Amino acid sequence: MRRTTATALRALRWTVLLGLALAAGRLTALEGHGFALVSPAAGVAALWCARTRTGAGRGHRAPPGRRAASGAVLRAAAFAVPLTVVSLPVHLLTGADVPAAALLTAALLGQTLLLVALLGRWAPRLVAGAPLDRVRHLVALVAATALAAAAAGAAALGAAASADALPGGWSWTSLAVWTARAVVGVLLVVPLGLRLQQRGLPRRPPRAGELAALAATGVLLHGWLFTHLQDLPVAFLLLPLTVWAALRFSTSVLSVHNLLAGAAAVVLTLEGVGPFAGPFPGVFPAAPDEVAAAVLPALLVQAFVGVSAVVGLVLALVRDERDALLARVRAQAAGALRQAEHAVALTAALRSLNAAEDVRAAICAAAREVTGADGAYLLEPDGSGALSSAAVAGAGFPPVSVRLEEESVTTAVFRGGDPLFVADLAAHDGASPRLREGLGVTSAAFQPVRTSLGERAGVLVCVWRARVDALPAHVPIALATLASEAAHAVERADLLLRLALAAERDPLTGLANRRRWDESVASETARAARSGLPLSFVLLDLDHFKRYNDTLGHLAGDDLLREFATAAAGCLREVDTLARWGGEEFVLALPGCSAAGARAVADRIRAVVPRGQTCTAGVAQWRPGQTAAEVLALCDLALYEGKERGRDVTVVADEPAPVPAPVTT
């Protein structure tokens, strides 16, 4: 309903405007001719026809040529009826008889449709309602108007001459006036109408004082030339006003100036004053004096107004094209600067990945930095059938987990591998309400992460609490680059971690090796020396391991070692250190544990030796001043004693005898 009302109001405005333009032109109609000497209606009709919208071409698959043709036919039908309804009554009310009114209405309709058709081929932007902002479009407008007016004028004047409604018969002078009046009407109305229909056009700085000076100078100069110097050919003095308006003001202001100055010149000339009013005796001796006296001044003033308008528009449009070019250059320069800034930020973010201790956290922080997101998640498969957050960046964003069988945007991107941006998660079918409401986010960008072999590694997700309608052009590129580098960084970090573990772990059992043991024991003895807390060591040896190995094979022996390492580790605290000492021997450091406590731990370990096997343990407690090697030597002696006792026993090393105090006399 609202759209229908708006359409009706728009049609009413065009109807009133065309009626006023027709009435203004009819005031200059020659007695007996039936056609006017000026035609502002030519410009209004051209604007109205160009702005007439139809449904042609929407929703069907006709070829472009056929679609354009059907659009032209529908536009003609939609425009012809209202123009006829407006034009016929105006002509009849202003003195034209029925045949003349019908002829003039048909001529205006044909002229307008031909003009719009030609513009549709030569300058389609104007037909689409774009502002007149290029010189080549001005040339197309003038050429199309001249051709359409000449064709329509020749037909109308020929028909009028055949019906003896044209005094003196058909003449080139009458055709020239018809064509000139249409060109001038279009030049004065169409540029201004196209500019006024646009929003967001480039604005030139306001110059109210200068504009007032231009208006005052125009009024004074027109009054002086058209009243005091009307017998002198000095109309060229008006051209500097047009140049002034073209160079100093916007094209819209120039169009208003052209319309007002042209209207003033035409009205004053038709009133018989000014340099174009004549008389011009003997110029057209074949034509009646009264016709020549009316037609020739109109032709001259319209030629002057048309030339002035073209000169001003060319100057203004050249300036507009230059300004538009400069604006594009500035925009490209600004865009290049922004891209450089984004590239610097991305480079810094990528560089930070190589230096970060936690690569995954650095990836999320870099994603926030280059996208401006409120939060970032790196989701990776956790081995239990879910994508879980391996790292999170952003205040107030908790870890999340999404089951792989759950239908969501995250799992779809992980499986499909295509990046996706969702401006409104609430309106997206695949968005998880649980996560959306739990995190309080509105927009999100999902970027798949793949390894160098193309395998799916995870999803990088950037989230915004406030709605983001569209991502800046650099963000998808930055996310893709970051995700690619993230996959390499994660692979590299995991490889370094594996190498570090390999350097500190026994490859068979996964326990600490001798290198890791030395580092741990040095730290524990130093801590015990500072705190005064006890520290005990245990040496464990699997009994008859060589016989077991020779009987069942080395693979079975390796399995026994691995299973024993797992079982023994299950009896320990996190602060305890269990290492493989060599072969079937294992060594254990128990901080904060006395020899008695260490004996109990050793007994628990002996009780869980797998595959029905046994082990012997030697225990010793560290004393201040001792080295780790000295304590382990005591453990080894205790272990040897246990082997002598028959194995499968825990032996605590004897405490050293106290040193007697010196005797004083």
VMD Tcl script that draws the C-alpha trace (Angstrom):
set ca {
  {0.00 0.00 0.00}
  {2.77 2.40 0.93}
  {4.63 1.63 -2.29}
  {1.48 2.19 -4.36}
  {0.90 5.55 -2.67}
  {4.49 6.63 -3.31}
  {4.18 5.66 -6.99}
  {0.96 7.61 -7.32}
  {2.47 10.71 -5.70}
  {5.52 10.48 -7.97}
  {3.30 10.25 -11.05}
  {1.28 13.23 -9.83}
  {4.44 15.33 -9.42}
  {5.59 14.48 -12.94}
  {2.11 15.27 -14.29}
  {2.02 18.69 -12.66}
  {5.58 19.48 -13.75}
  {4.94 18.47 -17.36}
  {1.69 20.44 -17.44}
  {3.46 23.60 -16.20}
  {6.27 23.13 -18.75}
  {3.79 22.64 -21.59}
  {1.80 25.70 -20.52}
  {4.98 27.80 -20.33}
  {5.97 26.72 -23.82}
  {2.50 27.31 -25.24}
  {2.72 30.96 -24.20}
  {5.27 31.38 -27.02}
  {3.19 29.64 -29.70}
  {3.13 31.45 -33.06}
  {-0.26 32.56 -34.20}
  {-1.42 30.08 -36.83}
  {1.57 27.76 -36.40}
  {0.33 25.74 -33.45}
  {3.87 25.03 -32.18}
  {5.79 26.94 -29.52}
  {9.10 28.73 -29.97}
  {10.47 27.34 -26.69}
  {9.97 23.84 -25.27}
  {10.86 23.22 -21.60}
  {8.46 20.28 -21.85}
  {11.02 18.48 -24.06}
  {13.39 18.26 -21.09}
  {10.70 17.35 -18.56}
  {9.26 14.66 -20.84}
  {12.73 13.20 -21.43}
  {13.36 13.01 -17.68}
  {9.95 11.49 -17.02}
  {10.35 8.85 -19.71}
  {13.88 7.97 -18.60}
  {12.70 7.57 -15.01}
  {9.69 5.40 -15.96}
  {10.30 1.96 -14.48}
  {8.85 -1.30 -15.80}
  {9.08 -4.93 -14.82}
  {10.62 -5.97 -18.14}
  {13.49 -8.31 -17.80}
  {12.88 -9.20 -14.16}
  {12.70 -12.84 -13.25}
  {12.79 -14.35 -16.74}
  {15.56 -15.65 -18.92}
  {14.97 -13.90 -22.21}
  {18.07 -12.96 -24.22}
  {19.48 -9.48 -23.44}
  {18.39 -8.03 -26.81}
  {14.83 -9.30 -26.48}
  {14.71 -8.17 -22.85}
  {15.85 -4.65 -23.81}
  {13.28 -4.53 -26.61}
  {10.44 -5.64 -24.32}
  {11.59 -3.07 -21.76}
  {11.48 -0.30 -24.35}
  {7.96 -1.31 -25.43}
  {6.70 -1.40 -21.85}
  {8.34 1.93 -21.06}
  {6.69 3.49 -24.13}
  {3.29 2.13 -23.10}
  {3.73 3.24 -19.48}
  {4.81 6.74 -20.56}
  {2.53 7.36 -23.56}
  {-0.73 7.26 -21.64}
  {0.05 9.85 -18.94}
  {1.82 12.14 -21.42}
  {-1.21 12.07 -23.70}
  {-3.56 12.67 -20.79}
  {-1.52 15.75 -19.77}
  {-0.53 17.13 -23.17}
  {-3.86 17.13 -25.03}
  {-5.78 19.21 -22.46}
  {-2.93 21.73 -22.10}
  {-2.73 22.29 -25.85}
  {-6.51 22.61 -26.14}
  {-6.73 25.00 -23.20}
  {-3.99 27.22 -24.67}
  {-5.65 27.77 -28.02}
  {-4.70 24.83 -30.24}
  {-7.43 23.06 -32.16}
  {-7.94 19.32 -31.85}
  {-5.84 18.28 -34.90}
  {-2.96 20.57 -33.84}
  {-3.14 19.36 -30.23}
  {-3.07 15.72 -31.38}
  {-0.20 16.43 -33.77}
  {1.89 18.24 -31.15}
  {1.21 15.55 -28.55}
  {2.24 12.80 -30.97}
  {5.36 14.76 -31.95}
  {6.43 15.23 -28.30}
  {5.78 11.56 -27.56}
  {7.71 10.33 -30.60}
  {10.56 12.78 -29.98}
  {10.88 11.71 -26.33}
  {10.75 7.98 -27.00}
  {13.33 8.27 -29.78}
  {15.57 10.41 -27.56}
  {15.44 7.91 -24.69}
  {15.99 4.99 -27.09}
  {19.09 6.64 -28.55}
  {20.40 7.48 -25.08}
  {19.82 3.89 -24.04}
  {22.35 2.87 -26.68}
  {24.80 5.77 -26.46}
  {24.64 6.71 -22.76}
  {22.69 4.05 -20.82}
  {23.83 5.51 -17.48}
  {21.68 8.58 -18.12}
  {18.62 6.46 -18.86}
  {19.30 4.58 -15.63}
  {19.16 7.89 -13.76}
  {22.87 8.53 -13.21}
  {23.96 12.20 -13.10}
  {25.43 13.86 -16.16}
  {29.11 13.69 -15.18}
  {31.05 12.97 -18.39}
  {31.66 15.02 -21.50}
  {30.94 12.08 -23.82}
  {27.53 11.70 -22.20}
  {26.86 15.39 -22.86}
  {27.78 14.86 -26.52}
  {25.47 11.82 -26.64}
  {22.66 13.85 -25.04}
  {22.98 16.71 -27.52}
  {23.28 14.40 -30.53}
  {20.35 12.19 -29.46}
  {18.17 15.25 -28.77}
  {19.04 16.86 -32.10}
  {18.30 13.68 -34.07}
  {15.08 12.93 -32.19}
  {13.86 16.54 -32.45}
  {14.74 16.82 -36.14}
  {12.91 13.59 -36.93}
  {9.84 14.47 -34.89}
  {9.88 18.08 -36.12}
  {10.13 17.10 -39.77}
  {7.19 14.74 -39.38}
  {5.07 17.24 -37.45}
  {5.83 20.23 -39.70}
  {5.30 18.13 -42.80}
  {1.93 16.97 -41.53}
  {0.97 20.54 -40.59}
  {2.03 21.85 -44.01}
  {0.01 19.11 -45.77}
  {-3.05 20.18 -43.82}
  {-2.41 23.87 -44.65}
  {-2.02 24.54 -40.92}
  {1.50 25.98 -41.33}
  {1.67 29.51 -42.79}
  {4.17 29.75 -45.63}
  {4.46 25.96 -45.86}
  {7.26 23.75 -44.69}
  {10.64 25.53 -44.22}
  {14.10 24.78 -42.94}
  {13.79 27.75 -40.60}
  {10.79 26.21 -38.84}
  {12.61 22.87 -38.56}
  {15.69 24.62 -37.15}
  {13.58 26.37 -34.52}
  {11.84 23.10 -33.63}
  {15.19 21.32 -33.23}
  {16.86 24.19 -31.38}
  {14.02 24.56 -28.91}
  {14.13 20.84 -28.07}
  {17.92 20.82 -27.65}
  {17.81 23.89 -25.42}
  {14.90 22.51 -23.39}
  {16.77 19.28 -22.80}
  {20.09 20.99 -22.04}
  {18.49 23.28 -19.47}
  {16.26 20.71 -17.74}
  {17.79 17.23 -18.01}
  {21.24 17.91 -16.41}
  {19.60 19.70 -13.50}
  {16.94 17.02 -13.09}
  {19.50 14.19 -13.13}
  {21.65 15.96 -10.57}
  {18.75 16.70 -8.23}
  {17.64 13.05 -8.28}
  {21.00 11.86 -6.98}
  {22.21 11.60 -3.40}
  {25.78 11.53 -2.19}
  {27.26 13.41 -5.14}
  {30.66 15.07 -4.60}
  {30.17 18.43 -2.93}
  {32.23 21.51 -3.66}
  {32.97 23.91 -0.80}
  {30.08 26.34 -0.25}
  {30.75 29.88 -1.45}
  {27.64 31.76 -0.40}
  {29.14 35.21 -0.87}
  {30.53 34.42 -4.29}
  {27.25 32.80 -5.32}
  {25.37 35.92 -4.30}
  {27.85 38.00 -6.33}
  {27.29 35.75 -9.36}
  {23.51 36.11 -9.06}
  {23.66 39.88 -8.65}
  {26.07 40.26 -11.56}
  {23.84 38.10 -13.75}
  {20.75 40.17 -12.98}
  {22.53 43.48 -13.58}
  {24.27 42.32 -16.77}
  {21.10 40.87 -18.28}
  {19.15 44.04 -17.45}
  {21.87 46.25 -18.93}
  {22.39 44.25 -22.13}
  {18.71 43.59 -22.82}
  {17.43 47.10 -22.09}
  {20.23 49.61 -22.71}
  {22.42 47.88 -25.31}
  {19.80 45.94 -27.23}
  {20.91 47.39 -30.55}
  {24.52 46.24 -30.10}
  {25.69 42.62 -30.69}
  {27.34 42.27 -27.27}
  {25.64 39.10 -26.03}
  {29.08 37.50 -25.69}
  {29.45 39.46 -22.45}
  {27.10 36.92 -20.85}
  {29.46 34.01 -21.52}
  {31.90 34.94 -18.71}
  {29.06 34.42 -16.24}
  {28.64 30.86 -17.44}
  {32.40 30.26 -17.29}
  {32.45 31.72 -13.77}
  {29.65 29.40 -12.64}
  {31.27 26.39 -14.33}
  {34.71 26.87 -12.82}
  {33.79 28.00 -9.33}
  {30.63 26.09 -8.45}
  {29.21 22.59 -8.64}
  {27.59 21.25 -11.79}
  {24.21 21.46 -10.03}
  {24.69 25.19 -9.41}
  {25.79 25.61 -13.03}
  {22.64 23.79 -14.21}
  {20.48 26.17 -12.16}
  {22.41 29.12 -13.60}
  {21.92 27.83 -17.16}
  {18.20 27.37 -16.57}
  {17.65 30.83 -15.06}
  {19.93 32.69 -17.48}
  {18.49 30.86 -20.49}
  {14.92 31.48 -19.36}
  {15.68 35.18 -18.85}
  {17.29 35.52 -22.28}
  {14.40 33.74 -24.03}
  {11.67 35.64 -22.19}
  {13.29 39.04 -22.80}
  {13.89 38.22 -26.45}
  {10.31 37.10 -26.95}
  {9.23 40.37 -25.31}
  {11.10 42.15 -28.10}
  {14.09 43.49 -26.18}
  {17.75 42.59 -26.26}
  {20.38 41.83 -28.88}
  {18.42 38.87 -30.30}
  {15.08 40.64 -30.77}
  {15.85 42.03 -34.23}
  {14.45 43.28 -36.54}
  {16.35 41.41 -39.26}
  {14.97 42.73 -42.54}
  {15.78 40.87 -45.73}
  {17.27 37.83 -44.05}
  {14.58 35.46 -45.31}
  {12.86 37.27 -48.16}
  {10.84 34.18 -49.08}
  {9.17 34.02 -45.68}
  {6.44 36.39 -44.53}
  {7.76 39.24 -42.43}
  {5.70 38.32 -39.39}
  {7.01 34.74 -39.38}
  {10.63 35.79 -39.84}
  {10.24 38.41 -37.14}
  {9.13 35.75 -34.64}
  {11.13 32.73 -35.76}
  {14.55 34.23 -36.31}
  {14.90 35.87 -32.85}
  {13.81 32.61 -31.22}
  {16.35 30.69 -33.29}
  {19.16 33.09 -32.40}
  {18.46 33.25 -28.69}
  {18.09 29.49 -28.45}
  {21.35 28.99 -30.30}
  {23.05 31.37 -27.88}
  {21.50 29.71 -24.83}
  {22.39 26.26 -26.14}
  {25.99 27.22 -26.90}
  {26.36 28.87 -23.49}
  {24.94 25.79 -21.76}
  {27.24 23.46 -23.69}
  {30.31 25.60 -22.95}
  {29.49 25.72 -19.25}
  {28.68 22.03 -19.03}
  {31.85 21.04 -20.87}
  {33.97 23.11 -18.48}
  {32.14 21.76 -15.44}
  {32.20 18.15 -16.61}
  {35.90 18.29 -17.46}
  {36.47 19.60 -13.95}
  {34.22 16.88 -12.50}
  {36.07 14.19 -14.44}
  {39.36 15.58 -13.20}
  {38.06 15.68 -9.61}
  {36.69 12.15 -9.95}
  {40.03 10.96 -11.30}
  {41.88 12.66 -8.46}
  {39.42 11.15 -5.99}
  {40.03 7.69 -7.45}
  {43.78 8.23 -7.32}
  {43.52 9.37 -3.70}
  {41.27 6.44 -2.88}
  {43.68 4.03 -4.52}
  {46.58 5.63 -2.67}
  {44.67 5.40 0.60}
  {43.75 1.82 -0.22}
  {47.36 1.00 -1.01}
  {48.40 2.61 2.28}
  {45.80 0.58 4.16}
  {46.93 -2.58 2.40}
  {50.52 -1.76 3.33}
  {49.48 -1.24 6.94}
  {47.57 -4.51 6.90}
  {50.55 -6.25 5.32}
  {52.84 -4.85 8.03}
  {50.41 -5.97 10.74}
  {50.11 -9.40 9.15}
  {53.87 -9.71 8.80}
  {54.35 -8.75 12.44}
  {51.69 -11.27 13.44}
  {53.33 -14.03 11.41}
  {56.73 -13.12 12.83}
  {55.32 -13.38 16.34}
  {54.33 -16.99 15.65}
  {57.93 -18.02 15.20}
  {59.00 -16.44 18.50}
  {55.99 -17.47 20.59}
  {56.28 -20.09 23.29}
  {52.60 -21.03 22.85}
  {52.05 -21.01 19.09}
  {48.31 -21.67 19.30}
  {47.71 -18.75 21.65}
  {49.82 -16.54 19.40}
  {47.69 -17.56 16.38}
  {44.50 -16.47 18.14}
  {46.08 -13.20 19.29}
  {47.29 -12.50 15.74}
  {43.84 -13.26 14.31}
  {42.27 -10.72 16.67}
  {44.87 -8.13 15.74}
  {44.51 -8.38 11.95}
  {40.70 -8.66 11.95}
  {39.73 -6.38 14.84}
  {37.59 -9.19 16.28}
  {36.53 -9.28 19.93}
  {37.65 -12.87 20.28}
  {39.38 -15.69 18.40}
  {39.31 -19.46 18.80}
  {41.54 -22.18 17.38}
  {39.47 -25.37 17.39}
  {41.20 -28.71 16.83}
  {40.05 -32.35 16.98}
  {40.61 -33.55 20.55}
  {40.58 -37.27 19.78}
  {37.20 -37.84 21.41}
  {35.02 -36.91 18.43}
  {34.84 -33.17 19.11}
  {36.42 -29.91 18.03}
  {37.76 -28.26 21.16}
  {39.43 -24.91 21.67}
  {43.18 -25.47 21.66}
  {43.63 -21.74 22.33}
  {41.44 -18.68 22.98}
  {42.13 -14.94 22.72}
  {39.86 -12.19 24.00}
  {38.45 -11.16 27.36}
  {35.40 -13.05 28.54}
  {35.56 -15.89 26.02}
  {35.60 -19.35 27.69}
  {36.85 -22.55 26.04}
  {34.29 -24.27 23.81}
  {33.76 -27.72 22.36}
  {31.61 -28.83 19.42}
  {30.84 -32.45 18.66}
  {31.79 -33.43 15.12}
  {28.42 -35.09 14.54}
  {26.65 -31.84 15.53}
  {25.22 -29.88 12.58}
  {26.80 -26.45 12.93}
  {28.70 -23.86 10.94}
  {31.94 -24.85 12.65}
  {31.74 -28.54 11.77}
  {30.54 -27.71 8.23}
  {33.57 -25.51 7.63}
  {35.84 -28.15 9.16}
  {34.43 -30.86 6.90}
  {33.98 -28.76 3.76}
  {37.10 -26.67 3.98}
  {35.54 -23.44 2.64}
  {35.84 -20.18 4.64}
  {32.59 -18.55 5.69}
  {31.53 -15.21 7.18}
  {28.16 -14.90 8.95}
  {27.01 -11.35 9.66}
  {24.02 -12.40 11.76}
  {24.43 -15.70 13.58}
  {20.91 -15.50 14.98}
  {19.46 -15.58 11.46}
  {21.75 -18.36 10.21}
  {20.29 -21.87 10.21}
  {23.60 -23.57 10.94}
  {24.66 -21.43 13.89}
  {24.56 -23.15 17.27}
  {22.23 -21.27 19.65}
  {24.10 -22.80 22.58}
  {27.42 -21.28 21.53}
  {25.94 -18.04 20.19}
  {24.03 -17.25 23.35}
  {26.73 -18.60 25.64}
  {29.42 -16.43 24.06}
  {27.19 -13.41 23.39}
  {28.43 -12.92 19.81}
  {26.58 -11.65 16.74}
  {28.98 -12.06 13.78}
  {31.68 -14.64 13.10}
  {34.26 -15.59 10.47}
  {35.23 -19.25 10.05}
  {38.55 -20.14 8.40}
  {39.57 -23.79 7.91}
  {43.10 -24.77 8.89}
  {44.84 -27.42 6.82}
  {48.24 -29.06 7.12}
  {50.89 -28.90 4.43}
  {49.54 -32.23 3.14}
  {46.02 -30.82 2.83}
  {44.67 -32.68 5.86}
  {42.07 -31.02 8.06}
  {43.73 -29.65 11.18}
  {41.09 -27.38 12.69}
  {39.09 -24.17 12.33}
  {40.14 -20.62 13.16}
  {37.08 -18.67 14.34}
  {36.92 -14.88 14.84}
  {33.86 -13.52 16.65}
  {32.36 -10.06 17.14}
  {29.86 -9.06 19.83}
  {28.53 -6.15 17.72}
  {27.15 -6.88 14.25}
  {29.59 -6.65 11.34}
  {27.72 -6.41 8.03}
  {30.71 -7.19 5.80}
  {34.37 -7.97 6.25}
  {36.91 -5.46 4.91}
  {38.62 -6.69 1.75}
  {41.90 -7.43 3.53}
  {40.41 -9.60 6.29}
  {39.62 -12.79 4.27}
  {43.09 -12.65 2.69}
  {44.72 -12.09 6.07}
  {42.77 -14.95 7.66}
  {43.65 -17.32 4.82}
  {47.33 -16.39 5.09}
  {47.27 -16.66 8.87}
  {45.53 -20.03 8.76}
  {48.07 -21.36 6.28}
  {50.97 -20.13 8.39}
  {49.20 -21.32 11.53}
  {49.12 -24.88 10.20}
  {52.86 -24.75 9.52}
  {53.56 -23.12 12.90}
  {51.53 -25.73 14.77}
  {53.24 -28.54 12.87}
  {56.61 -26.98 13.60}
  {55.78 -26.46 17.28}
  {54.53 -30.03 17.63}
  {57.66 -31.32 15.90}
  {59.90 -29.30 18.20}
  {57.96 -30.60 21.18}
  {58.39 -34.16 19.97}
  {62.10 -33.54 19.44}
  {62.40 -32.02 22.89}
  {60.59 -34.98 24.40}
  {62.76 -37.36 22.41}
  {65.85 -35.62 23.77}
  {64.62 -36.09 27.36}
  {62.66 -39.33 27.15}
  {63.55 -42.94 26.76}
  {62.21 -43.98 23.33}
  {61.02 -47.40 24.55}
  {59.26 -46.61 27.83}
  {58.62 -42.87 27.49}
  {60.23 -42.28 30.90}
  {62.92 -39.70 31.55}
  {66.31 -40.65 30.20}
  {69.70 -40.15 31.86}
  {69.94 -36.56 30.61}
  {66.55 -35.60 32.00}
  {67.35 -37.50 35.24}
  {70.56 -35.55 35.82}
  {68.73 -32.22 35.37}
  {65.88 -33.27 37.67}
  {68.13 -34.67 40.41}
  {70.30 -31.55 40.45}
  {67.19 -29.45 40.94}
  {65.78 -31.73 43.66}
  {69.00 -31.91 45.70}
  {69.34 -28.13 45.58}
  {65.71 -27.76 46.75}
  {66.23 -30.29 49.57}
  {69.35 -28.43 50.69}
  {67.38 -25.16 50.86}
  {64.23 -26.51 52.50}
  {65.67 -29.20 54.78}
  {63.03 -31.67 53.60}
  {64.06 -35.31 53.10}
  {64.93 -36.71 49.66}
  {65.23 -40.42 48.88}
  {66.36 -42.42 45.86}
  {65.31 -45.92 44.77}
  {67.08 -48.19 42.28}
  {64.82 -50.88 40.74}
  {65.96 -53.92 38.78}
  {63.71 -56.52 37.10}
  {64.69 -59.98 38.32}
  {65.90 -62.60 35.82}
  {65.15 -60.23 32.91}
  {67.85 -61.78 30.69}
  {66.33 -65.21 31.09}
  {62.85 -63.78 30.32}
  {64.25 -62.04 27.26}
  {66.06 -65.11 25.99}
  {63.05 -67.33 26.57}
  {60.25 -65.19 25.10}
  {62.21 -62.93 22.76}
  {63.24 -59.32 22.69}
  {59.78 -58.05 21.67}
  {58.25 -59.62 24.75}
  {61.06 -58.11 26.80}
  {60.34 -54.69 25.38}
  {56.64 -55.10 26.19}
  {57.54 -56.03 29.76}
  {59.69 -52.93 30.14}
  {56.92 -50.68 28.81}
  {54.26 -52.26 31.00}
  {56.48 -52.05 34.08}
  {57.18 -48.36 33.39}
  {53.44 -47.67 33.15}
  {52.62 -49.64 36.29}
  {55.41 -48.04 38.32}
  {54.42 -44.53 37.21}
  {50.91 -45.23 38.44}
  {52.25 -45.62 41.98}
  {53.94 -42.20 42.05}
  {53.08 -38.55 42.65}
  {53.46 -35.81 40.08}
  {56.55 -34.47 41.86}
  {58.33 -37.84 41.72}
  {60.76 -38.59 38.90}
  {61.02 -42.08 37.37}
  {63.74 -42.68 34.78}
  {65.15 -45.61 32.89}
  {68.67 -46.11 34.16}
  {69.71 -48.65 31.59}
  {68.65 -52.11 30.40}
  {66.17 -53.44 32.96}
  {67.17 -50.93 35.68}
  {65.04 -47.95 36.70}
  {65.81 -45.13 39.11}
  {63.37 -43.10 41.22}
  {63.68 -39.75 43.03}
  {61.17 -39.08 45.82}
  {61.32 -35.50 47.13}
  {59.95 -34.91 50.64}
  {60.13 -38.64 51.36}
  {62.27 -40.35 54.01}
  {63.90 -43.74 53.63}
  {60.97 -45.40 55.36}
  {58.50 -43.74 53.01}
  {60.67 -44.69 50.04}
  {60.61 -48.33 51.21}
  {56.80 -48.25 51.16}
  {56.75 -46.79 47.63}
  {59.22 -49.43 46.44}
  {57.06 -52.19 47.95}
  {53.99 -50.85 46.10}
  {55.91 -50.90 42.84}
  {57.14 -54.46 43.46}
  {53.56 -55.48 43.95}
  {52.48 -54.32 40.49}
  {55.25 -55.83 38.35}
  {53.39 -57.21 35.31}
  {53.43 -60.66 33.70}
  {54.16 -62.46 36.99}
  {57.68 -61.08 37.19}
  {59.45 -59.60 40.23}
  {61.92 -56.85 40.91}
  {64.44 -55.91 43.59}
  {64.75 -52.39 45.04}
  {67.58 -50.57 46.76}
  {66.72 -47.47 48.82}
  {68.92 -44.69 50.18}
  {68.16 -41.29 51.71}
  {70.11 -38.23 50.68}
  {72.09 -36.48 53.44}
  {73.32 -32.89 53.34}
  {76.73 -32.72 51.76}
  {76.21 -35.81 49.64}
  {76.06 -35.81 45.87}
  {73.41 -37.66 43.89}
  {76.04 -40.06 42.60}
  {77.04 -40.95 46.17}
  {73.44 -41.66 47.16}
  {72.91 -43.79 44.03}
  {76.03 -45.73 44.92}
  {74.41 -46.56 48.28}
  {71.23 -47.58 46.42}
  {73.30 -49.86 44.20}
  {74.90 -51.53 47.26}
  {71.45 -52.04 48.79}
  {70.18 -53.48 45.49}
  {73.13 -55.87 45.33}
  {72.38 -56.96 48.89}
  {68.78 -57.63 47.87}
  {69.94 -59.76 44.95}
  {72.12 -61.74 47.41}
  {69.08 -62.28 49.65}
  {67.23 -63.99 46.82}
  {65.64 -61.06 44.93}
  {62.06 -59.65 45.08}
  {62.91 -57.63 48.15}
  {63.39 -53.99 49.18}
  {66.64 -53.15 50.96}
  {67.39 -49.80 52.62}
  {71.04 -48.76 52.67}
  {72.61 -48.58 56.14}
  {73.01 -45.13 57.52}
  {76.66 -44.15 57.94}
  {78.05 -44.54 61.46}
  {78.17 -41.29 63.39}
  {81.54 -39.63 63.64}
  {82.69 -39.47 67.30}
  {83.15 -36.04 68.75}
  {86.73 -35.04 69.59}
  {87.75 -35.58 73.21}
  {89.05 -32.55 75.02}
  {91.05 -32.59 78.25}
}
mol new
graphics top color blue
foreach p $ca { graphics top sphere $p radius 0.5 }
foreach p [lrange $ca 0 end-1] q [lrange $ca 1 end] { graphics top cylinder $p $q radius 0.2 }
display resetview
